[in-house]
Amino acid sequence: MGKLIVVIVGPTCSGKSNLSLNLAKELNTEIISSDSRQIYKDIDIGTAKPSKSELEEVPHSFIDLLELDENFDVSSYEKQAWMKIDNLINNKVIPIVTGGSGLYIRALIDGIVDIETDDEIRKELFAQKGIYGNEYLYKMLTDIDPESAKTMLPQNWKRVIRALEVFQITGKSITDFHTNQNRNKMGYNFLQFGLNWKREILYKRIETRVDGMINNGLVEEVKSILAKGYSETLNSLNSVGYKEIIAFLKNEVSLETAVSLIKRNTRRYAKRQLTWFRKDERIHWFNIENELDLFKIKNEILNKINSEL
């Protein structure tokens, strides 16, 4: 049984926020966001951030926490999120974690390696990547840590480099550290649920959302951000929706092209999200064809929660 934590995952535009909001009302609980962009202030429209009324209705963590030029990493998220989770559980409340940032979810459930980086080792690995490519680094990782290599793809070169760096610093595989961290989380019961739409329906939902963002003032939002003096090169603005509108404002593309690029890049992002989450066999997937299915899913999840209590 253990300490229960509900996790809702899925691609962008799949209805995670709506489902989580309705579940939170039923359970009289709070939502812990695992969205790496909604954590920043000012970028509201392009991140599909919960509305002011929704935030008042159900408490959310990790929404509007940082200024656009502040740094935040997955290690910080893991530590702060666990503090919030333990506080809720100690108050006999079931936390709901939801979002599309797969690395945040994985860090929360499986832990991360909190080891300082080594600039010299990292520079060397980056140099090898530049000369030999991603496949070369991935082959190195496969040789020393085949288990963690199975959880990555060659194109996930940042994660591959991190795993190689940890091994060279400590002489141990990143998998060993994950295993040790997992032992510290025994007693917690994660119920993970994924939302899966037919691709053509999901893509239509994406197009509708992007059109809505433009109509609701995405261009004006980006203008306002840049007018405050924020650099267009900030990592927080290197996000789908913002980088394309910035290109439009710099007269590099037309608005029509920018909107088309947002739709295309959002589709690609959704595909990457699904690829990431589908590797985790612990996730129970719901196939969805319309909004009404989300109400049925809510009840199924509530039944599952009750069976675990």
C-alpha positions in Angstrom: 0.0 0.0 0.0 2.5 2.6 1.1 2.4 6.4 0.9 0.3 7.1 -2.2 1.3 9.5 -4.9 -0.7 10.0 -8.1 1.2 10.9 -11.3 -0.6 12.0 -14.5 1.6 12.1 -17.7 1.2 12.5 -21.4 2.0 14.7 -24.3 1.1 18.4 -24.6 -2.6 19.1 -25.3 -3.7 15.7 -23.9 -5.8 17.0 -21.1 -3.4 16.4 -18.1 -4.2 19.7 -16.5 -7.9 19.3 -16.7 -7.9 15.8 -15.4 -5.6 16.6 -12.6 -7.7 19.6 -11.6 -10.8 17.5 -11.4 -9.0 14.8 -9.5 -7.6 17.3 -7.0 -11.1 18.6 -6.3 -12.4 15.1 -5.6 -9.5 14.3 -3.3 -9.3 17.8 -1.7 -5.6 17.9 -2.5 -2.9 19.9 -4.3 -1.2 19.7 -7.7 2.6 19.5 -8.0 3.5 20.7 -11.5 6.3 19.0 -13.4 6.4 21.4 -16.2 9.8 23.0 -16.7 8.4 26.1 -18.4 5.3 26.9 -16.3 7.7 27.4 -13.3 8.6 30.8 -14.9 6.7 34.0 -14.5 5.5 36.0 -17.6 5.3 33.1 -20.0 1.7 32.3 -19.5 -0.1 32.0 -22.9 2.6 29.9 -24.7 2.9 27.5 -21.8 -0.8 26.9 -21.4 -0.4 27.8 -17.7 -3.4 27.2 -15.4 -5.7 30.2 -15.2 -5.9 32.5 -12.2 -9.3 31.0 -11.2 -7.9 27.4 -11.5 -4.9 28.3 -9.3 -7.3 29.8 -6.7 -9.5 26.7 -7.0 -6.7 24.2 -6.4 -3.3 25.0 -4.9 -0.4 24.4 -7.4 3.3 24.1 -6.7 6.0 25.1 -9.2 3.9 27.6 -11.1 5.2 31.2 -11.4 8.1 30.4 -9.1 11.0 32.0 -11.0 11.9 35.1 -13.0 12.8 34.4 -16.6 16.5 34.9 -16.0 16.7 32.7 -12.9 18.4 29.3 -13.1 16.6 26.1 -12.1 17.6 22.5 -12.7 16.1 19.1 -12.2 18.1 18.5 -9.0 16.5 21.6 -7.4 13.1 20.4 -8.6 13.6 16.9 -7.1 14.6 18.2 -3.7 11.8 20.9 -3.5 9.1 18.6 -4.9 9.9 15.9 -2.3 9.6 18.4 0.5 6.2 19.3 -0.8 5.1 15.7 -1.3 6.2 14.6 2.2 4.4 17.6 3.7 1.2 16.6 2.0 1.5 13.0 2.9 2.2 13.9 6.5 -1.1 15.8 6.5 -2.9 12.7 5.1 -3.3 14.1 1.7 -2.6 12.3 -1.6 -0.3 14.5 -3.8 -1.1 14.7 -7.6 2.0 15.2 -9.8 1.3 16.2 -13.4 3.2 17.6 -16.3 5.0 16.8 -19.5 8.6 17.2 -18.5 9.7 13.6 -18.5 13.1 14.3 -16.8 11.4 16.0 -13.9 9.0 13.1 -13.5 11.9 10.5 -13.7 14.0 12.5 -11.2 11.1 12.5 -8.7 10.4 8.8 -9.0 13.8 7.3 -9.7 16.1 10.0 -8.4 19.1 11.7 -10.1 22.8 11.8 -9.5 23.6 14.9 -7.5 27.4 15.1 -8.3 29.2 18.2 -9.2 30.3 18.5 -12.9 33.9 18.3 -13.9 34.7 21.0 -16.5 37.7 19.2 -18.0 35.9 15.9 -18.4 32.9 17.6 -19.9 35.0 19.6 -22.3 36.7 16.4 -23.5 33.4 14.6 -24.0 32.0 17.6 -25.9 35.1 17.6 -28.1 34.6 13.8 -28.8 31.0 14.5 -29.7 32.0 17.2 -32.1 34.6 14.9 -33.8 32.9 11.5 -33.7 29.2 12.3 -33.2 26.4 11.1 -30.9 26.7 7.4 -31.8 30.3 7.3 -30.6 29.4 8.6 -27.2 26.4 6.3 -27.0 28.7 3.3 -27.8 31.0 4.3 -24.9 28.1 4.4 -22.5 26.8 1.1 -23.8 30.1 -0.5 -23.0 30.4 0.8 -19.5 26.7 1.0 -18.4 24.4 -0.9 -20.7 21.5 -0.7 -18.3 21.4 3.1 -18.3 22.1 3.2 -22.0 18.9 1.3 -22.6 16.9 4.2 -21.1 18.4 6.7 -23.5 18.8 7.3 -27.2 21.9 8.5 -29.0 20.3 11.8 -29.7 19.8 12.4 -26.0 23.5 13.3 -26.0 23.3 15.6 -22.9 22.1 12.7 -20.8 24.7 10.4 -22.4 27.5 12.8 -21.6 26.2 13.2 -18.0 26.3 9.4 -17.5 29.8 9.2 -19.0 30.9 12.1 -16.8 29.6 10.4 -13.6 31.4 7.2 -14.5 34.7 9.0 -15.1 34.4 11.0 -11.9 33.4 8.2 -9.5 34.3 5.0 -11.3 30.7 3.9 -10.8 27.8 3.8 -13.3 24.9 6.3 -13.0 22.7 3.3 -12.7 24.4 2.4 -9.4 23.6 5.8 -8.0 20.0 5.6 -9.2 19.6 2.2 -7.4 20.9 3.6 -4.2 18.6 6.6 -4.4 15.6 4.3 -5.1 16.3 2.5 -1.8 15.7 5.7 0.0 12.2 6.0 -1.5 10.9 2.6 -0.4 7.5 2.8 1.1 6.2 5.3 -1.5 3.5 4.0 -3.9 3.5 5.8 -7.2 0.4 5.3 -9.3 1.3 6.5 -12.8 -1.3 7.1 -15.5 -0.8 8.2 -19.1 -3.1 9.9 -21.5 -2.9 8.6 -25.1 -4.9 10.2 -28.0 -5.1 9.0 -31.5 -2.4 10.9 -33.3 -4.7 12.7 -35.8 -6.9 13.9 -32.9 -4.0 15.0 -30.8 -2.6 17.0 -33.7 -5.9 18.7 -34.3 -6.0 19.6 -30.6 -2.5 21.1 -31.0 -3.5 23.2 -33.9 -6.6 24.5 -32.1 -4.5 25.3 -29.0 -1.9 27.2 -31.1 -4.6 29.2 -32.9 -6.1 30.0 -29.5 -2.7 31.2 -28.2 -2.3 33.6 -31.1 -5.9 34.9 -30.6 -5.3 35.3 -26.9 -2.3 37.5 -27.4 0.9 35.4 -27.6 2.6 38.0 -29.8 1.8 40.7 -27.4 3.0 38.6 -24.5 6.4 38.1 -26.2 6.7 41.8 -27.0 6.0 42.6 -23.4 8.7 40.2 -22.2 11.3 41.6 -24.5 10.3 45.2 -23.6 11.3 44.4 -20.0 14.8 43.9 -21.2 15.0 40.1 -21.1 17.4 38.5 -23.5 15.9 36.5 -26.3 18.7 33.9 -25.7 17.4 33.0 -22.2 16.8 29.2 -21.7 13.3 30.0 -20.5 12.5 31.6 -23.8 14.0 28.8 -25.8 10.6 27.1 -25.9 8.2 26.2 -28.6 5.9 29.2 -29.1 8.3 31.8 -27.9 11.3 31.2 -30.1 9.1 31.2 -33.2 7.4 34.5 -32.2 10.7 36.0 -31.4 11.8 35.1 -35.0 8.7 36.9 -36.3 9.3 40.0 -34.2 12.9 40.1 -35.7 11.4 40.0 -39.2 13.0 36.6 -39.9 9.7 35.0 -40.7 6.1 36.0 -41.3 3.5 35.6 -38.6 1.8 32.9 -40.8 5.2 31.0 -41.0 5.8 31.4 -37.3 2.4 29.9 -36.4 3.0 27.1 -38.8 6.4 26.4 -37.2 4.8 26.5 -33.7 2.3 23.8 -34.8 5.0 21.7 -36.4 7.4 22.0 -33.4 4.6 21.3 -30.9 3.7 18.1 -32.8 7.3 17.0 -32.7 7.6 17.8 -29.0 4.4 15.7 -28.3 6.0 12.8 -30.2 9.2 13.1 -28.2 7.1 13.1 -25.0 5.3 10.0 -25.9 8.5 8.2 -26.9 9.9 9.1 -23.5 7.0 8.1 -21.4 6.2 4.9 -23.3 9.6 3.5 -22.1 8.3 3.4 -18.6 6.3 0.1 -18.2 5.0 1.3 -14.8 2.6 3.8 -16.5 -1.0 2.6 -17.0 -2.2 4.1 -20.3 -5.7 5.3 -21.1 -6.7 5.5 -24.8 -8.8 8.7 -25.4 -11.0 9.7 -28.3 -12.9 12.7 -26.9 -13.2 14.9 -23.9 -15.9 12.8 -22.3 -13.4 10.0 -21.9 -11.5 12.2 -19.4 -14.5 12.0 -17.0 -14.5 8.2 -17.2 -10.8 8.1 -16.6 -11.2 10.3 -13.6 -13.6 7.8 -12.0 -11.3 4.9 -13.0 -8.4 6.5 -11.3 -10.4 7.3 -8.2 -11.5 3.6 -8.0 -7.8 2.6 -8.3 -6.8 5.0 -5.5 -9.5 3.6 -3.3 -8.4 0.0 -3.9 -4.8 1.0 -2.8 -5.9 2.7 0.4 
